[in-house]
Structure formats: C-alpha cells, structure tokens
Amino acid sequence: MRPSLRLLSALAFASLAAAPLTAVAQAPTPAPASAEAYRQDALSLPALIEAKYAYLERLPDGRFPMSSELTAQAEAVHDAASLLRYAESALTVLADHHAITGSSFSDSWAVVPSYADLWIEPVGRNWVITDVRDGSPAAEAGVRSGDRLLAIDDKAVDDAVALFWSKVGLAPQGERAAFAARVLAAGRRDRPRNLMIESADGVQRRLALPNLYTTQRDRPPVRSRQAGDALEIRLNDALGDQATIAAFDAAMMTARPGQTIVLDLTETPSGGNTVVARAIMGWFVDTPAAYQIHSLPAEARETGIERRWIEQVLPRPGKHHDGPVVVRVGRWTGSMGEGLAIGLQAQGARVVGRPMAGLLGAIYDLRLPNSGLVIKIPVERLYAVDGTPREQFRPQED
C-alpha cells in the first residue's frame, strides 16, 4: 500500500526556493538501520513523485509508470549506492530535464542543459541538431545548427534511444525520444562522447568530443561592455551566485541615463535563485510589480483547493534605470534564467532570440525519510503574468 499524501508531505522536505539545475554531490548521510530501510525508500519513491510532481498529466493516466524492470530494481535496493542508481532510473521515467537527484556517480548521465552543448529534436525520420552552444566543444569542432546526428557510440540514434528506454522497461514514445537523444548526446560524466554527425551538405564526420564536466570555464559572473548606443551585460551561468548582485550593480553604474540595456541570458542553463533575479529586475521598476505566477498542484490534489499566487519585484533604493531593456535568450537560458526573462518582459523589456530550455516549473528538494537521499523535481508550476506557462513562452526573433 502506498503512503497517504499527508504522510508523504510530512516525510518529504521541500525547499522554499527553486534550487539550481546543476546536480551537486551530496554529503554522505548517516547509514539507516538496515538494508530494508533503503528498500523502503525505493518503494516509496513513485508515490512521492505522484504526490508532489507538478506535471502528472505528462505521465500515462497521471500515474508513475512502474515497469517490471523498475520494480525489480527497487526490490533489489539494499544500500546507498543501489538506492541512488534506482532514483536516477525513476527520475528518468519523467523525461523531464528539470528532475534530477541531489547526488550522483562519476558515470551518471550529464545534466541537460547545464552540461550539454547540443539541442536535438526529431524532425521527420531525422535527428536534427537545432542549436549548438556557443564556445562549446561541439561548436569548436564545427558542428552547426541544422546538422544531423546519425549515431552515438556507433549505434544509430533510433537504436540508442530505444536501448536507453528499454533499461527502465518503457518505449521511446512522445517526449521520451527527444529527451533521451539529448541526454545520450551529452554523454556520461566520466568519458568522452563519440558522435557521428552529418552536415547540411551531406558530409559525415565521426567526432570524439570531451564531456562538458571536464571543460567548464572559469568566467566572471558578469561581463559588460559599451556597444554603440547600448550597454551589453552578459550573465555567465551565475544566477545562483550572490556575488552576481554586486557585479551586476557595478555594471549598471556605468550605464548612461536612458541608455538601452542589452541583457544576455544565453549562457544561464543552470538556473539560480529568485534573490539574484529580483535584484536584477529591481533596477527596472519604480513601484512593486508582478513578475511571475506560481501554483502548487500538490496542495490542490491533497485538499481539493487550488493554490496560486503572484510574486512581485520591488524597487531597490538608489538603483534604478529608465532606459529600454532588451533580453537575449536561447536554448541555454534555463530555469531561473527563463524566470528572469519572463519577469523582465512583464516590466516592458523586449525578449529576443531562440526558444529557451523550456524547463518545467520550480524544483523543490524532497528528502527520502530513511536514507536522507535528496531528489529534485518540479513541484510548482510557473507562469508569465499573462498566464502563459513559462515553458511555453516564446521570444521574438532577433
């Protein structure tokens, strides 16, 4: 019998703010009393997901699809390592790039989009690379938007995707297929990626690309420059870093009165927190203003009463700019980066570029009761102030 929703609410710890997307190694927790305690945590995980996940309609009949393969893996859990392996498999079932474990193995799959450099989508019978991350190994190897992905580790992409899903006993249907292709192309964290790419003119190449876990660059959180009539400010995947606030403030102090501000969010895949985002938006309002809408489906499922609220951004004393704002976004604008984009649009900014990562909702930390293992899944739904779901927001073409 699965635990009640109230019991799960008492057992699971939910953070009050969305955590950054990037998985961070979790410190070891005290060992539970027995192997059975680990197994019970594994068996409770599907019910926890059903109780808390904000997007149950994405699952068949709104239920966690517990295949025979997953059942056998859960029943075999006996220690911390086997529980973490099972939790990774269970979250894979969601086909949601915003659902991850709080800890990982050296050979875990890379987190997308934080540690990916290719955005892949099925187009007809082809697997098309629709975006390539600027400055990434793939970009430096000459991979371009419009190229086709033919094979991964010498397996045709269709076969690799089918094998990926067969390990959890599911078929690569609907959103699962593209999800798997992106994860497979990002690779495992401890090894290079071997990809077969075909360019738009039909030239095929085998590429051995390093994993992004070994190629992360040390960059300042904020870079700014005067570019003609505009001040361009680029955020380098630092929306979860409190130091970003002071760096952004320093950049804004160089703006001329009424000058156009171009805010580049194209390299913010790992998200961040609302403190940093609100500090940035606070420069562009002179009265309290709504910037996004939240809802909590778990509460509605448990009580029958829907909960929805509007979050505001407030002016910051001594920090205000009246000029036009242009926000650049793309596939590596993720999570809080997406929230910042829709929030600035609500304040009158023009958002331009490519579609964003489309990460679902705000993630909470949920802690399993016996082992303390943390999983991170979307628990809140997020909307632009006009009611558009954040993941459906589309920028203007640049």
C-alpha positions as CSV (number, residue, x, y, z in Angstrom):
1,M,0.0,0.0,0.0
2,R,1.3,3.4,-0.9
3,P,1.6,6.1,1.9
4,S,-1.1,8.8,2.0
5,L,-0.4,12.2,0.6
6,R,-0.4,13.7,4.1
7,L,2.2,11.2,5.3
8,L,4.4,12.0,2.3
9,S,4.0,15.7,3.0
10,A,5.3,15.1,6.5
11,L,8.2,12.9,5.4
12,A,9.4,14.9,2.4
13,F,11.3,18.2,2.9
14,A,10.5,20.8,0.3
15,S,12.8,23.8,-0.1
16,L,11.1,27.2,-0.3
17,A,13.0,28.3,-3.4
18,A,13.9,26.5,-6.6
19,A,17.3,25.0,-6.5
20,P,19.8,25.5,-9.4
21,L,19.5,22.9,-12.1
22,T,23.1,21.6,-11.8
23,A,23.4,18.4,-9.7
24,V,25.8,18.9,-6.8
25,A,27.4,16.0,-4.9
26,Q,25.5,15.3,-1.7
27,A,27.4,14.8,1.5
28,P,27.1,11.3,3.0
29,T,24.2,10.8,5.3
30,P,24.2,8.5,8.4
31,A,23.5,4.9,7.4
32,P,19.9,3.8,8.1
33,A,19.3,0.9,10.4
34,S,19.1,-1.8,7.8
35,A,19.1,-2.7,4.1
36,E,15.3,-2.9,4.4
37,A,15.2,0.9,5.2
38,Y,16.9,1.6,1.9
39,R,14.5,-0.7,0.1
40,Q,11.5,1.0,1.7
41,D,12.8,4.4,0.5
42,A,13.0,3.0,-3.0
43,L,9.5,1.6,-2.8
44,S,8.1,4.9,-1.6
45,L,9.6,7.0,-4.4
46,P,6.8,6.5,-7.0
47,A,4.2,7.6,-4.5
48,L,6.3,10.6,-3.5
49,I,6.5,11.7,-7.2
50,E,2.8,11.2,-7.7
51,A,2.1,13.3,-4.6
52,K,4.5,16.2,-5.4
53,Y,5.2,16.3,-9.1
54,A,3.5,19.4,-10.7
55,Y,3.1,17.8,-14.1
56,L,1.4,14.5,-13.6
57,E,-0.6,14.9,-16.8
58,R,2.7,14.1,-18.7
59,L,2.6,10.6,-17.2
60,P,0.3,7.8,-18.5
61,D,-3.0,8.2,-16.8
62,G,-1.4,10.6,-14.4
63,R,0.4,7.7,-12.6
64,F,4.1,6.8,-12.3
65,P,4.7,4.1,-14.9
66,M,6.2,1.3,-12.7
67,S,7.5,-1.2,-15.2
68,S,8.6,-4.7,-14.2
69,E,12.3,-3.6,-14.7
70,L,11.9,-0.7,-12.3
71,T,10.0,-2.9,-9.8
72,A,12.9,-5.4,-9.8
73,Q,15.4,-2.7,-9.4
74,A,13.5,-1.2,-6.5
75,E,13.1,-4.5,-4.8
76,A,16.9,-5.1,-5.1
77,V,17.9,-1.9,-3.4
78,H,19.9,-2.6,-0.2
79,D,22.4,0.3,0.3
80,A,23.0,3.9,-0.6
81,A,24.6,3.2,-4.0
82,S,21.8,0.9,-5.2
83,L,19.2,3.4,-4.0
84,L,20.8,6.3,-5.9
85,R,21.0,4.1,-9.0
86,Y,17.3,3.3,-8.7
87,A,16.4,7.0,-8.0
88,E,18.2,8.0,-11.2
89,S,16.2,5.4,-13.1
90,A,13.0,6.5,-11.5
91,L,13.5,10.2,-12.4
92,T,14.5,9.3,-15.9
93,V,10.9,8.0,-16.3
94,L,9.6,11.6,-16.1
95,A,11.6,12.5,-19.3
96,D,12.0,15.9,-17.6
97,H,15.3,17.7,-17.7
98,H,14.4,19.6,-14.5
99,A,14.1,16.4,-12.4
100,I,17.4,15.2,-11.0
101,T,19.0,13.6,-8.0
102,G,20.8,15.7,-5.4
103,S,23.9,13.4,-5.6
104,S,25.4,11.4,-8.4
105,F,28.0,8.9,-9.6
106,S,31.1,9.7,-11.6
107,D,29.5,7.9,-14.5
108,S,26.0,9.4,-14.2
109,W,24.4,10.9,-17.3
110,A,25.3,14.6,-17.8
111,V,22.6,17.1,-16.7
112,V,20.9,18.8,-19.6
113,P,21.1,21.6,-20.5
114,S,23.8,22.6,-17.9
115,Y,26.4,20.1,-19.3
116,A,25.1,19.7,-22.8
117,D,26.2,21.5,-25.9
118,L,23.8,20.1,-28.5
119,W,20.0,20.6,-28.6
120,I,18.5,17.7,-30.6
121,E,14.9,17.3,-31.9
122,P,13.3,14.7,-34.1
123,V,12.3,16.2,-37.5
124,G,10.5,13.5,-39.6
125,R,12.8,10.5,-39.5
126,N,15.9,12.6,-38.8
127,W,17.5,13.7,-35.5
128,V,18.3,17.3,-36.2
129,I,20.7,19.5,-34.2
130,T,18.6,22.6,-33.8
131,D,21.1,24.5,-31.6
132,V,24.8,24.4,-30.7
133,R,26.1,26.0,-27.5
134,D,28.5,28.9,-28.2
135,G,32.1,28.2,-27.3
136,S,31.4,24.6,-26.6
137,P,33.4,21.5,-27.7
138,A,30.8,20.8,-30.4
139,A,30.9,24.4,-31.7
140,E,34.7,24.3,-31.8
141,A,34.5,21.0,-33.7
142,G,32.4,22.8,-36.4
143,V,29.0,21.3,-35.5
144,R,26.3,23.7,-36.7
145,S,22.6,24.1,-36.3
146,G,20.9,22.1,-39.0
147,D,23.4,19.2,-38.9
148,R,22.0,15.8,-38.3
149,L,23.0,13.4,-35.5
150,L,23.4,9.9,-37.0
151,A,24.9,7.7,-34.3
152,I,26.1,7.7,-30.7
153,D,28.9,5.3,-29.8
154,D,28.5,3.6,-33.2
155,K,24.7,3.0,-32.6
156,A,22.1,4.6,-34.8
157,V,20.3,7.2,-32.8
158,D,17.0,5.3,-33.1
159,D,18.6,2.2,-31.6
160,A,20.5,4.1,-28.9
161,V,17.2,5.8,-27.8
162,A,15.3,2.5,-27.8
163,L,18.1,0.9,-25.7
164,F,18.1,3.8,-23.3
165,W,14.4,3.4,-22.6
166,S,14.4,-0.4,-22.6
167,K,16.6,-0.3,-19.4
168,V,13.6,1.1,-17.5
169,G,11.1,-1.0,-19.4
170,L,9.5,1.7,-21.4
171,A,9.1,2.5,-25.1
172,P,10.5,5.8,-26.6
173,Q,7.2,7.4,-27.1
174,G,6.2,11.1,-27.2
175,E,8.6,13.4,-25.4
176,R,10.8,10.5,-24.2
177,A,12.6,10.1,-27.5
178,A,13.9,13.7,-27.8
179,F,14.7,13.7,-24.1
180,A,16.9,10.5,-24.5
181,A,18.6,11.8,-27.6
182,R,19.7,15.0,-25.8
183,V,20.9,13.0,-22.7
184,L,22.8,10.5,-24.8
185,A,24.5,13.2,-26.9
186,A,25.6,15.0,-23.6
187,G,27.1,11.6,-22.5
188,R,28.3,10.2,-19.3
189,R,30.2,12.5,-17.0
190,D,33.4,10.5,-16.9
191,R,34.1,9.8,-20.5
192,P,34.3,11.5,-24.0
193,R,31.4,11.4,-26.4
194,N,31.6,9.6,-29.8
195,L,29.1,11.0,-32.2
196,M,28.5,10.7,-36.0
197,I,27.4,14.0,-37.5
198,E,26.2,14.7,-41.0
199,S,26.3,18.3,-42.2
200,A,23.7,20.1,-44.2
201,D,25.7,19.4,-47.4
202,G,25.9,15.6,-46.7
203,V,29.4,15.3,-45.3
204,Q,29.7,12.8,-42.5
205,R,32.2,13.0,-39.6
206,R,33.0,11.0,-36.5
207,L,33.7,13.2,-33.6
208,A,35.2,12.4,-30.2
209,L,34.1,15.3,-28.0
210,P,35.1,15.8,-24.4
211,N,32.4,15.8,-21.8
212,L,31.4,19.3,-20.5
213,Y,32.2,18.2,-16.9
214,T,35.9,18.4,-17.9
215,T,35.7,21.6,-19.9
216,Q,33.9,24.1,-17.7
217,R,35.4,27.5,-18.0
218,D,36.3,29.8,-15.1
219,R,34.5,33.0,-16.0
220,P,33.4,36.1,-14.1
221,P,29.7,36.1,-13.2
222,V,29.1,39.3,-15.2
223,R,30.7,40.8,-18.2
224,S,29.7,44.2,-19.6
225,R,30.8,46.4,-22.5
226,Q,29.6,49.6,-24.2
227,A,28.4,48.6,-27.7
228,G,27.4,51.6,-29.7
229,D,24.3,53.2,-28.0
230,A,23.8,50.2,-25.7
231,L,25.3,48.8,-22.6
232,E,25.6,45.0,-23.0
233,I,25.7,42.9,-19.9
234,R,26.2,39.1,-20.1
235,L,25.5,36.8,-17.2
236,N,27.7,33.7,-17.2
237,D,25.6,31.0,-15.6
238,A,25.8,32.7,-12.3
239,L,22.1,33.3,-11.3
240,G,22.7,31.2,-8.2
241,D,25.8,33.2,-7.0
242,Q,25.2,36.1,-4.6
243,A,28.3,37.8,-6.0
244,T,26.4,38.3,-9.2
245,I,24.3,41.0,-7.5
246,A,27.3,43.2,-6.7
247,A,28.8,42.6,-10.2
248,F,25.6,43.4,-11.9
249,D,25.2,46.6,-9.8
250,A,28.7,47.6,-10.8
251,A,27.9,47.1,-14.4
252,M,24.7,49.1,-14.2
253,M,26.5,52.0,-12.6
254,T,28.3,52.5,-15.9
255,A,25.0,53.0,-17.8
256,R,24.2,56.4,-19.1
257,P,20.8,57.9,-18.3
258,G,18.2,56.5,-20.7
259,Q,20.7,54.1,-22.3
260,T,19.5,50.8,-23.8
261,I,20.5,47.8,-21.7
262,V,21.0,44.6,-23.5
263,L,21.0,41.7,-21.0
264,D,22.4,38.5,-22.4
265,L,20.9,35.4,-20.7
266,T,22.0,32.9,-23.4
267,E,24.5,31.2,-21.0
268,T,22.4,30.7,-17.9
269,P,21.4,27.0,-18.2
270,S,21.9,26.0,-14.5
271,G,19.2,28.4,-13.3
272,G,19.7,30.1,-9.9
273,N,17.5,31.7,-7.3
274,T,14.9,34.4,-7.0
275,V,17.1,36.6,-4.8
276,V,19.6,37.3,-7.6
277,A,16.9,37.6,-10.2
278,R,14.9,40.1,-8.2
279,A,18.0,42.1,-7.5
280,I,18.5,42.4,-11.3
281,M,14.8,43.2,-12.1
282,G,14.8,45.7,-9.2
283,W,16.8,48.1,-11.3
284,F,14.0,48.4,-13.8
285,V,10.9,49.1,-11.6
286,D,9.9,52.1,-9.6
287,T,6.9,50.6,-7.9
288,P,6.2,47.0,-6.7
289,A,5.3,44.9,-9.8
290,A,4.3,41.4,-10.6
291,Y,6.8,39.3,-12.4
292,Q,5.5,35.7,-12.3
293,I,2.7,33.5,-11.1
294,H,3.1,30.3,-9.1
295,S,0.8,27.4,-8.5
296,L,1.1,24.3,-6.2
297,P,-0.8,21.4,-7.7
298,A,0.2,19.1,-4.9
299,E,-1.9,21.1,-2.5
300,A,-4.8,21.1,-4.8
301,R,-4.6,17.3,-5.2
302,E,-4.4,16.8,-1.4
303,T,-7.1,19.3,-0.3
304,G,-9.2,19.9,-3.4
305,I,-8.4,23.7,-3.1
306,E,-6.2,25.2,-5.7
307,R,-3.4,27.5,-4.5
308,R,-2.0,30.2,-6.8
309,W,0.0,33.4,-6.0
310,I,1.7,36.2,-7.7
311,E,5.4,37.1,-6.9
312,Q,6.5,40.7,-7.1
313,V,9.7,42.5,-7.7
314,L,10.4,45.6,-5.6
315,P,12.4,48.8,-6.4
316,R,15.9,48.9,-5.0
317,P,16.7,52.2,-3.2
318,G,19.4,54.2,-5.1
319,K,19.4,51.6,-8.0
320,H,17.1,52.5,-10.9
321,H,17.4,52.7,-14.7
322,D,14.8,54.2,-17.0
323,G,16.2,53.1,-20.4
324,P,14.9,50.4,-22.8
325,V,15.8,46.8,-22.0
326,V,16.4,44.0,-24.5
327,V,16.9,40.5,-23.2
328,R,18.6,37.9,-25.3
329,V,17.7,34.2,-24.7
330,G,18.3,30.8,-26.2
331,R,18.3,27.1,-25.5
332,W,20.9,27.6,-22.8
333,T,18.6,30.0,-20.9
334,G,17.2,27.7,-18.3
335,S,15.2,27.7,-15.1
336,M,15.7,31.0,-13.3
337,G,17.1,32.4,-16.5
338,E,13.7,31.7,-18.0
339,G,12.0,33.3,-15.0
340,L,14.2,36.4,-15.3
341,A,13.3,36.7,-19.0
342,I,9.5,36.5,-18.4
343,G,9.8,38.8,-15.4
344,L,11.7,41.5,-17.4
345,Q,9.2,41.2,-20.2
346,A,6.4,41.9,-17.6
347,Q,8.3,45.1,-16.8
348,G,8.3,46.1,-20.5
349,A,11.6,44.6,-21.8
350,R,11.8,43.1,-25.3
351,V,12.8,39.4,-25.2
352,V,14.5,38.2,-28.3
353,G,16.3,35.1,-29.6
354,R,15.8,31.4,-29.8
355,P,13.3,29.3,-27.8
356,M,14.6,28.8,-24.2
357,A,15.3,25.5,-22.5
358,G,11.6,25.1,-21.5
359,L,12.4,23.6,-18.1
360,L,9.3,22.8,-16.2
361,G,8.3,24.7,-13.1
362,A,10.3,25.3,-9.9
363,I,12.1,22.4,-8.3
364,Y,12.0,21.5,-4.6
365,D,14.3,19.3,-2.6
366,L,12.5,16.2,-1.4
367,R,14.3,14.1,1.1
368,L,13.6,10.3,1.4
369,P,12.8,9.6,5.1
370,N,15.2,6.7,5.9
371,S,18.3,7.4,3.9
372,G,18.1,11.2,3.5
373,L,18.7,10.9,-0.2
374,V,17.5,14.1,-2.0
375,I,15.6,14.2,-5.2
376,K,14.8,17.4,-7.0
377,I,11.6,17.6,-9.0
378,P,9.3,20.4,-10.3
379,V,6.7,20.9,-7.5
380,E,5.5,24.4,-8.5
381,R,4.1,25.4,-11.9
382,L,5.3,28.8,-13.1
383,Y,3.6,31.3,-15.5
384,A,4.2,34.6,-17.0
385,V,2.0,37.4,-15.7
386,D,-0.3,37.0,-18.7
387,G,-0.9,33.4,-17.7
388,T,1.3,31.8,-20.3
389,P,3.1,28.7,-18.8
390,R,6.8,29.6,-18.6
391,E,7.8,26.5,-20.6
392,Q,5.6,27.7,-23.5
393,F,7.0,31.2,-23.6
394,R,8.5,32.2,-27.0
395,P,10.8,35.2,-27.6
396,Q,10.6,37.5,-30.6
397,E,13.0,36.6,-33.4
398,D,16.2,38.7,-33.1
